[in-house]
Amino acid sequence: MAVREGAFAQYVAMPATNLVAVPNHAPLYRAARVEPMAVSWPAARLGLAAQHPKAERNALVLGGEAIGLGAALALSAIGVPEIVIIEPNAERRSVLKAKCGENALASTKGQFAPVVDAVGTAATCASASGLAQPGVILNICLPASSVPIPLRSKIFRMAAETVFGGYLGDMNWFEPHPLCNGAQAFAELRFGRAAAPKIVLDPWARTSAVERRKHCPRLS
């Protein structure tokens, strides 16, 4: 087994201290939700803690991919009664409504507290500022030019306990792809063509001969 950077392979070697065990009762796909929830869950808690106790709790989330949806789920689990997700992709809005039970809109007006920017572009930063009540704006999706921030093990393990404990539902809001279809899957995300909030690459997926020729020419 080769040791290399990244995890887009069937097997990857890493120190045991970096591993979080998936409980026997939890389906394996749920483990793919831990990473975005390790961003969304602590951000939601910190944001609400920073907000004035008497401020109205009607949250707005900009972006309906995994981190944005995770923020909405976290805010709901903590006790925010009204949450709106702004998602420009019509297909993804349908998934957020039908499969996740979220109030997903193409646009909105009004004032919200807190506002979560889960996209991190100049446009969403400006929108967040215009739609926020005096209080908290959470920017939890850094632009590509930003300096990476190390993910602390404690936060990741806390997110894993939240996901595997079932506090956020079954989290069955993903679209599976074979591992060799990763490039196309990332392109769908990059250009806004993916309907699901999260894409999961399965290294053990069984594909037909037609699919292998289309997506995995090296394996045909």
Stockholm file with secondary structure:
# STOCKHOLM 1.0

chainA/1-220         MAVREGAFAQYVAMPATNLVAVPNHAPLYRAARVEPMAVSWPAARLGLAAQHPKAERNALVLGGEAIGLGAALALSAIGVPEIVIIEPNAERRSVLKAKCGENALASTKGQFAPVVDAVGTAATCASASGLAQPGVILNICLPASSVPIPLRSKIFRMAAETVFGGYLGDMNWFEPHPLCNGAQAFAELRFGRAAAPKIVLDPWARTSAVERRKHCPRLS
#=GR chainA/1-220 SS CCCCSSSCSSCCCCCGGGCCCCCTTSCGGGGGGHHHHHHHHHHHHHHHHHSCTTSCCEEEEECCSHHHHHHHHHHHHHTCSEEEEECCCHHHHHHHHHTTCCEEESCCCSCBBSEEESSCCHHHHHHHHHHBCSSCEEECSCCTTSCCCCCCHHHHHHHHHHHHTTTTCCCCCEEEEEGGGHHHHHHHHHTTCCCSSEEEEETTCCCCHHHHHHHCGGGC
#=GC SS_cons         CCCCSSSCSSCCCCCGGGCCCCCTTSCGGGGGGHHHHHHHHHHHHHHHHHSCTTSCCEEEEECCSHHHHHHHHHHHHHTCSEEEEECCCHHHHHHHHHTTCCEEESCCCSCBBSEEESSCCHHHHHHHHHHBCSSCEEECSCCTTSCCCCCCHHHHHHHHHHHHTTTTCCCCCEEEEEGGGHHHHHHHHHTTCCCSSEEEEETTCCCCHHHHHHHCGGGC
//
